Amino acid sequence: MTKLLSLLIGWMLDLLFGDPQWLPHPVVGFGKMIAFGEHRLNRGLHRKLKGALLSIFLILMVFALTWFLLHLISLLPSPFGEGMGVRLLLDAIIVFYCLAGTTLIREVREVFLALDRSLEEGRRQVSRIVGRDTSELSAQEVRTAALETLAENLSDGVIAPLFWFAFLGTPGMLTYKMINTLDSMIGYRTERYRDFGCWAAHIDDIANYIPARLTALLMILPRIVNCQLSIVNFVRRYGRHHASPNSGYPEAALAGILNCRFGGPHYYFGQLFDKPFIGENDRPLTTDDMKKAVLVNRTAEVLMILIVGLCAWMGY
């Protein structure tokens, strides 16, 4: 019951507050640790080995420290049992920090609102949530980038953390955030990060393999229930049309639901990456598409909370 309560409290906090900018966030600390190691190790010979050692050290450190701290707290005296009151509170706070559903939706909405004011505002707003260069994007490309990010980060920011919470509790959940932060900072195939970030990218691919496909399934599940089975073939066909072995599946699910096209060539750090297209209908995207995509995200999130909550209630 402690695991179930911490899940529900943390999720409700995310629904109410998202990620307040004034509140210190552990991912910011993760980023500083990664940057500290990268600046000192990503030079000279054996960059792949040094990047692997940094990634593995940080991942194991987060899991070990989180597990040890929570285990120590659970031994303290408490009217709810040994340390259970404090443990419940800390677990709920970790769940709150690790979920990004509300902030993600808020940021995507802001992109569409900014774009209604001007193209430059839309470009600046979308640059907050995507890694690609945004200075030359058209209005259609800004909307596409925002919706691609909404789908991809439903997996990275909601479903995957909940997946690892179900198996490894909050230590696993927080460790996943370190894995994901490593990939988002150094897991690029650019000249600077190709060797140093190789292990970080592969570890992230492994950690997201099941969650990404589960995300796509949860997104299209209401349509499967309504016997719209063509969406399954669409996701199977286009899920592999992505540089990442995982990100294409939630993006394909959303593209199939909206009957639109994602992907295509983009610039990252000044280098052109020719990504395959996901879907064929290159139609203009609108604010109504954003609202429909937000509903898809929230539905998938609620379904995952129900699944993980049921597992916690049953003692798994």
Salt bridges, closest charged atoms under 4 A:
ASP19 OD1 - HIS25 NE2 3.75
GLU38 OE1 - HIS39 ND1 3.29
GLU38 OE1 - ARG192 NH2 2.90
ASP91 OD2 - ARG87 NE 2.86
GLU107 OE2 - ARG128 NH2 2.60
GLU120 OE2 - ARG123 NH1 2.60
GLU121 OE1 - ARG117 NE 2.81
GLU148 OE1 - ARG132 NH2 2.67
GLU251 OE2 - HIS242 NE2 3.43
GLU280 OE2 - ARG237 NH2 3.22
ASP282 OD2 - ARG261 NH2 3.21
ASP289 OD1 - ARG283 NH2 2.68
GLU301 OE1 - ARG298 NH1 2.82
